[in-house]
Amino acid sequence: MPPGTGFDKTRRLLTAEHYRRVFAAPDARASHRQILLLARTNEQPGHRLGLVVAKKNVRKAVQRNRIKRIAREVFRFQPSQPLNLDVIVLARRGLDELDNPALAKLLREQWSRLLRTSQHNRDKRPC
């Protein structure tokens, strides 16, 4: 793998506190019947990703791993933005029924919505 294309620890939400911070007060959200994306601005350089794929919603480990792998790939290849976000991808029931191209397309669409929402919310904030 070429340098700089991996998914190292600096690009991930690692601790419960990181997740708690986003869940407690998200700045933006993008919702779909099968997936929810929450985001909050961070002080780190670049975006960070957290994945929540519960066994309750996606029964088979193979499917949970597939969803996480595709989410990481979609996230990794997004162009950088001026906004640094901590993003949580929360899988809902039925997400495992999508094939890989449909899942990737859904994630890209929701990512775009999330960025638009976060940019809009940032522009509305008083200086």
N, C-alpha and C positions, 0 to 999 in steps of 0.2 A: 504494500500500500504506500503510495507517495506520501512524503511528509506533509503534515498539515491537513490531511484528509481524514484522520482518525476521529474517534469520539472519546477524548480523554476526560479526566476528572474535572477539568476546568469548565467543561461544557455540560456538566450534569449537576442536578440538585442531589446532594449527598446525605444531608442530615434531616432528621424529623423537623428541626427548627426551620430549615429552608422551605420544606413543604408547608408547615404550619403558617409561615409568613404569607405565602401565596393564597392558601385556603382562607385565611382570616380576612384578608382585604384585597381581593383582586382588583387591579386597575382596569382590566378588560376581560371579556369572555366571548367565546364563540361556541354556540351550542347547536347540536344536531341530535336527531333521535338516537344515534348510535355512538356519539362521542361528545365530549365536553373539553374545551381548552380554556384554561384560566391563565392569566398572566399578571405579573406585577413588575414594575421597573426595579432594576437592581443597580448596585454601584460597581459591579464587576464589568470588565471589558467583554462585550459579546453576550449572546443569549445563553441561557442554561436550561436544560430540559429535565423534567421529572416525569416518570411514567407510572400510572396506576392502572393495572389491569388485574382486577380482582377475580379470584377463582369463582366467586358467586356469579359473575357476569360472563366469563369465558371459561368454561369447564376444563377444556383440555390444555395441558401444558404446552403442547406443540403449537396450538393456536395462540396462546398467550405470548409465547416467544416470537412467533411470526409477526404478531401485531407490534410488539416492541421493536423488533428488528426494522420493520418497515417505517415505523414512526421515527426511529433514530436516523435512518437514511434520508427521509424527506426533510427532517429538521437540519441535518448536516449540510444539505445542498441548497438551502435557502440563502439568497443573497443577504449580506450583512446590512443592517439597518442602523440609522443613527440612534435608535432607541435600544437600550440594553434591557432585555426582559428575562425574568424567570418564568418559564412556561411549564404548566402541568397538563399532560394529556391523560384524560380519564376515560377509560373504555366503558361503554354501556352494553347492555344485552343486545345481541344481534350483530355486533361488530365482527365477530368471527365468521359470519356468513358471507362477508364480502371477499371476493378474490383479491389477489395482490394489486393489480392495476386499479381496481375500484377503491380499495383501501388507500392507496397512495394518492389518488385523485381527491378523495374526501379529505384527507389530511392537508393536502396543499390548499384546497378551497377554504378550509377552516382556519388554516394558518394565515391566509390572506385577509380573511374577515377579522381575525384577532389583531393583526397589525393595523388595519384601518381603524378599528375601534380604539386601540391603545393610542394611536396617533391623534384621533379625534378627542379623546379624553385628555390627552396631554395638552392639546391646543386650548381646551376649555379652562384649564387650571389657571387661577390668578397667579401673576408673577410675583 
